[in-house]
Amino acid sequence: MKRTNILIIAIIGLFAVLVMILTLSNDDQKKRESQEAPNTAEGVDYNYPPERADALLQEQERLESDLLAESSGGTLEDPYVNLDPYGRSPLSALVIFDTETRSQVSFTVQGKDSETDISTTIDGYGTHHEIPIVGLYPSYTNTVEIAVETESGETMTNTLTIVTERLPSGIPAIKIKEAKPEKMQLAENELTFYVPSTRHAFAFDINGDVRWYGAGFNSHVLQELDNGNLLYLSKDDNSGNTYNRLFEIDYIGKLYNAFEISEEAAEQEAEDLESTLIHHDVAELPSGNLLMTVNDGGGEYMEDMMIEADRQTGKVVKVIDLKDLFPSEVYEEYPVRDDFGLRDWFHQNSVVYDESDDSIIISGRHQDAVMKIDYETEEIIWILAHPEGWNEEMSEHLIEGEGKDFKYPAAQHDATVLPDFDDNPATIDVLLFDNNTVVTRGDEAVSGDYSAATHYRIDEETMDAEVVWTYGKELGKDYFTSIISSARYLEDSGNILIDFGHVDEGERSAFMEVTHDAQAERVFEAEMTRFRAGAWAYRAVRYQLYNDSWEERFTLEK
């Protein structure tokens, strides 16, 4: 009898072990499947990765082979010149020539005055020279001066003229209303870039002359990567209805990476805009991967997800669904948009990665909230928003405003991390554009009175915040903008570049550069008018046409 009981117990124990093994095996399988396809959740297919467009890169290889063949025999006295060689940057040219002895090359695109010359020197000596000329004027006979210096110190020069065509229709008129160069402290070859909601991206100098533009239409995403290239959201053809290409190019238009963006989850944000999957922003991660704001794709919600895509392949390696961070009633009960039949409950319009603590800071226009999220765990660290309407669990993450002049943002855009001005590891400085139009929560009494760029200092230990600096309230309704817009810290001057993108209900966009101090002196203002409906300035940024890394990347095979 005892022997029988022992046998039964042994069988039960063995069965339990088998069940445990099978369970663990099944869990491991599910985990592997989750890792292999992290872009699927709750039965909805989120598999909308950008697919590497290798055909475009292969086409460029053939183009460059032809360029080298055509340029063979070029000399400093009679160089090979090709205007817009890659078909993406019409105000650029490629100049190629050889020298008999090893030489270093410098060149200048003459500006209309001495302050607008664009020039640089290619470090190092060689006998084959490929010169990417950028910063030409449109519809103009441009003068380009090239100087060659040999290792022994002998110098030779040549002056070229390059004639360009007129600007395409739709680029707005630019009026410079204020410019104080000595207080702007522009970096060498630096231009102000107009990042559009749609149509052409372009850049202009201190006189308001356009010196660069993209041939392909652009939507929202135009940013300089760590390697000096531009990340550029465009499409196969300007006549297309969907932004379906993500390019990595340099300022002359040479292609380094290209992705085809799925049109399956593309949505139209407004009647005047084309559809897109990547709707507002992309953040470059330390790995080089791209964190993109994308649409849900499930047919009910929009603009409330992020995907991390491998920079080389486009494969999705991480998905963040913002619905997982909120109580279900927040998004399930949010009104459906009559025009598109979707719930645009969060409307994420920016994301930045903070390497100091592996976090991201995001802006949700329709929740009037800026949030910091742990990137690995996807847990909320804090929420900067008016306390109205949050449940008990979400309220635990709210930042409390301090000071009589403190104001919570409303329908804000472009939340970015500033340098650590107070040298305090417990605080974080955040700059954003406060549109100041209440969508879900906020101060209704001042909503619509003005818009402002605002610098917040948030103490992450005490969970309170103060307003360190703000500019815009003094401008009143003349510069109120209900949608889009941006605010960027300029490292060279310490000033703030502000885009009032939708002034007078979209009749004009205005860029202002203001000193980041108590005086808040206006040192630059440009006004853009007469643009196509929808082509407002989504953001204003400053980039150098010849940055620190451009020459390391530009080489044709020879």
Long-range contacts (C-beta under 8 A, 24 or more apart in sequence): 38-316, 38-317, 38-318, 38-319, 39-307, 39-316, 39-319, 41-319, 41-321, 44-296, 44-297, 44-298, 45-297, 46-296, 46-297, 46-298, 46-305, 46-307, 46-316, 46-319, 46-321, 47-316, 48-261, 48-262, 48-264, 48-265, 48-277, 48-294, 48-297, 48-307, 48-316, 49-262, 49-307, 49-309, 49-314, 49-315, 49-316, 50-246, 50-259, 50-260, 50-261, 50-262, 50-309, 50-314, 51-259, 51-260, 51-262, 51-314, 52-257, 52-258, 52-259, 52-260, 52-312, 52-313, 52-314, 53-245, 53-258, 53-259, 53-260, 56-255, 56-258, 57-255, 57-257, 57-258, 60-86, 60-254, 60-255, 64-556, 64-557, 65-557, 67-94, 67-96, 67-556, 68-96, 68-556, 68-557, 68-558, 71-96, 71-97, 73-98, 74-98, 75-99, 76-146, 76-148, 76-156, 76-158, 77-158, 79-146, 79-158, 79-160, 81-160, 81-162, 83-162, 83-164, 84-215, 84-253, 85-252, 85-253, 86-249, 86-252, 86-253, 86-254, 86-255, 87-215, 87-253, 88-214, 88-215, 88-216, 88-247, 88-249, 88-253, 88-255, 89-134, 89-212, 89-213, 89-214, 89-215, 89-249, 89-251, 89-252, 89-253, 90-138, 90-164, 90-165, 90-213, 90-215, 91-134, 91-135, 91-136, 91-137, 91-138, 91-164, 91-210, 91-211, 91-212, 91-213, 92-132, 92-133, 92-134, 92-135, 92-136, 92-212, 92-251, 92-252, 92-253, 93-133, 93-136, 93-144, 93-162, 93-252, 94-130, 94-131, 94-132, 94-133, 94-252, 95-129, 95-130, 95-131, 95-133, 95-144, 95-146, 95-160, 96-128, 96-129, 96-130, 96-131, 96-556, 97-129, 98-127, 98-128, 98-129, 99-127, 99-129, 99-148, 99-150, 100-127, 101-127, 101-150, 101-151, 101-152, 102-126, 102-127, 102-150, 102-151, 103-127, 103-129, 103-148, 103-149, 103-150, 103-151, 103-156, 104-148, 104-149, 105-129, 105-131, 105-146, 105-147, 105-148, 106-146, 106-147, 106-149, 107-131, 107-133, 107-144, 107-145, 107-146, 107-147, 108-144, 108-145, 109-133, 109-134, 109-135, 109-136, 109-142, 109-143, 109-144, 110-142, 110-143, 110-144, 110-145, 111-205, 112-137, 112-207, 112-209, 113-207, 115-181, 115-206, 116-205, 116-206, 116-207, 116-209, 116-211, 118-189, 118-211, 118-545, 118-546, 119-189, 120-188, 120-189, 120-546, 122-551, 123-551, 125-150, 125-151, 128-558, 130-554, 130-555, 130-556, 132-250, 132-251, 132-252, 132-254, 132-550, 132-554, 133-162, 133-252, 134-211, 134-212, 134-251, 134-252, 134-545, 134-546, 135-189, 135-191, 135-211, 135-212, 135-545, 136-162, 136-164, 136-211, 137-164, 137-209, 137-210, 137-211, 138-164, 138-165, 138-166, 138-167, 138-210, 138-213, 139-164, 139-165, 139-166, 139-167, 140-164, 167-210, 167-213, 168-200, 168-213, 170-199, 170-200, 170-531, 170-532, 170-535, 171-199, 171-200, 171-202, 171-210, 171-213, 171-531, 172-509, 172-528, 172-529, 172-530, 172-531, 172-535, 173-528, 173-529, 173-530, 174-204, 174-208, 174-210, 174-526, 174-527, 174-528, 175-208, 175-526, 175-527, 175-528, 175-529, 176-206, 176-207, 176-208, 176-524, 176-525, 176-526, 177-525, 177-526, 177-527, 178-522, 178-523, 178-524, 178-525, 179-206, 179-207, 179-523, 179-524, 179-525, 180-523, 180-524, 181-206, 183-493, 183-495, 183-515, 183-521, 183-523, 184-493, 184-495, 184-513, 184-523, 184-524, 185-492, 185-493, 185-495, 186-492, 186-493, 186-542, 187-492, 187-542, 187-544, 188-544, 188-546, 189-544, 189-545, 189-546, 190-492, 190-542, 190-543, 190-544, 190-545, 191-542, 191-543, 191-544, 191-545, 192-497, 192-511, 192-526, 192-540, 192-541, 192-542, 193-222, 193-540, 193-541, 193-542, 193-543, 194-509, 194-511, 194-528, 194-537, 194-540, 195-220, 195-221, 195-222, 195-537, 195-538, 195-539, 195-540, 195-541, 196-535, 196-536, 196-537, 196-538, 197-273, 197-484, 197-501, 197-534, 197-535, 197-536, 197-537, 197-538, 198-272, 198-273, 198-274, 198-532, 198-534, 198-535, 199-531, 199-532, 199-534, 199-535, 200-535, 201-232, 203-543, 203-545, 204-526, 206-524, 208-526, 211-545, 212-251, 212-545, 215-253, 216-245, 216-247, 217-243, 217-274, 219-243, 219-273, 219-274, 219-276, 220-276, 220-278, 220-279, 220-280, 220-281, 220-538, 220-539, 221-246, 221-278, 221-280, 221-281, 221-282, 222-539, 222-541, 223-282, 223-284, 223-541, 224-541, 224-543, 224-547, 225-284, 226-284, 226-288, 227-549, 227-553, 228-547, 228-548, 228-549, 228-550, 228-553, 229-256, 229-553, 230-543, 231-282, 231-284, 231-290, 233-261, 233-276, 233-278, 233-282, 235-274, 240-274, 241-274, 241-275, 242-266, 242-274, 242-275, 242-276, 243-274, 243-275, 243-276, 243-277, 243-278, 244-276, 244-277, 246-278, 246-282, 246-290, 250-550, 250-553, 250-554, 251-545, 251-546, 251-550, 252-554, 254-554, 256-553, 257-311, 257-312, 259-309, 259-314, 264-297, 265-294, 265-295, 265-296, 265-297, 266-295, 267-295, 267-302, 267-303, 267-340, 267-342, 268-340, 269-303, 270-534, 271-339, 272-533, 272-534, 273-534, 279-303, 279-348, 280-348, 280-349, 280-350, 281-348, 281-349, 281-350, 281-351, 282-351, 283-351, 283-352, 283-353, 283-360, 284-353, 285-353, 286-353, 286-355, 287-311, 289-317, 291-351, 291-353, 291-360, 293-348, 293-349, 293-350, 293-351, 296-321, 299-342, 300-342, 300-343, 301-331, 301-342, 301-343, 301-344, 301-345, 302-340, 302-342, 302-343, 302-344, 303-344, 303-346, 303-347, 303-348, 304-331, 304-345, 304-346, 304-347, 304-348, 306-348, 306-351, 306-362, 320-373, 320-378, 322-346, 322-348, 322-362, 322-364, 324-378, 325-371, 325-373, 325-378, 325-380, 326-394, 327-391, 327-393, 327-394, 330-367, 334-366, 349-413, 349-414, 350-413, 350-414, 350-415, 350-416, 352-415, 352-416, 352-417, 354-417, 354-428, 361-415, 361-416, 361-417, 361-430, 362-415, 363-412, 363-413, 363-414, 363-415, 363-432, 365-411, 365-412, 365-413, 365-435, 365-439, 366-411, 366-439, 366-440, 367-439, 367-440, 367-441, 368-408, 368-409, 368-410, 368-411, 368-412, 368-438, 368-439, 368-440, 368-441, 368-442, 370-409, 370-412, 370-415, 370-430, 370-432, 371-397, 372-428, 381-460, 382-458, 382-460, 382-463, 384-408, 384-409, 384-430, 384-456, 384-458, 384-465, 385-409, 385-441, 386-410, 386-441, 386-442, 386-443, 387-441, 388-441, 388-442, 389-440, 389-441, 398-463, 399-458, 399-463, 399-464, 399-465, 400-463, 400-464, 400-465, 401-464, 401-465, 401-466, 401-467, 402-464, 402-465, 402-466, 403-466, 403-467, 405-467, 406-465, 406-466, 406-467, 407-434, 407-443, 407-446, 407-454, 407-467, 407-470, 408-442, 408-443, 409-434, 409-435, 409-436, 409-442, 409-454, 410-434, 410-435, 410-436, 410-437, 410-438, 410-439, 410-441, 410-442, 410-443, 410-447, 411-435, 411-436, 411-437, 411-438, 411-439, 411-482, 411-483, 413-484, 413-485, 413-486, 414-485, 414-486, 414-487, 414-488, 414-539, 416-487, 416-488, 416-489, 418-455, 418-489, 419-489, 421-457, 421-468, 422-457, 426-459, 426-460, 426-461, 426-462, 427-457, 427-458, 427-459, 427-460, 428-457, 428-458, 428-460, 429-455, 429-456, 429-457, 429-458, 429-468, 430-455, 430-456, 430-457, 430-458, 431-455, 431-456, 431-487, 431-488, 431-489, 431-496, 432-456, 432-487, 433-485, 433-486, 433-487, 433-498, 433-499, 434-470, 434-472, 435-481, 435-482, 435-483, 435-485, 436-480, 437-480, 437-482, 448-477, 448-480, 448-482, 449-473, 449-476, 449-477, 449-480, 450-475, 450-476, 450-477, 450-479, 450-480, 451-479, 451-480, 451-481, 451-485, 451-500, 453-487, 453-496, 453-498, 453-514, 454-487, 455-496, 455-516, 469-496, 469-516, 469-517, 469-518, 469-520, 471-496, 471-498, 471-512, 471-514, 471-520, 472-498, 472-500, 478-503, 479-503, 479-510, 484-536, 484-537, 484-538, 484-539, 485-537, 485-538, 485-539, 486-538, 486-539, 486-540, 486-541, 488-539, 488-540, 488-541, 488-542, 489-516, 490-542, 495-523, 497-540, 497-541, 497-542, 498-540, 499-537, 499-538, 499-539, 499-540, 501-536, 501-537, 501-538, 501-539, 502-536, 506-533, 506-536, 509-536, 509-537, 511-537, 511-540
